[in-house]
Amino acid sequence: MTEKVMDQIMDLISAKRLTLNQTDMREIYDLITQIPLDDLPDQYPWIFESLSIFVNSPEYEGDIPPID
């Protein structure tokens, strides 16, 4: 199950890239709730590292604040 959810999250991030927005984040958070708690500590940092690559880019066009 985790792999399928992670694929959906990564597909969304890859499709939206520099135009990710708050609506996309809500969808990502909804998908995160489907990841079993045992797997979440391994997956959560990976998700947000992927997001930060685009959100912290100078070319970013969306409305998500920078991610540390």
Buried (B, 14 or more C-beta within 10 A) or exposed (E): EBEEBBEBBEEBBEEBBEEBEEEBBEBBEEBBEEBEEEBBEEBEEEBBEBBBBBBEEEEBEBEBEEEE
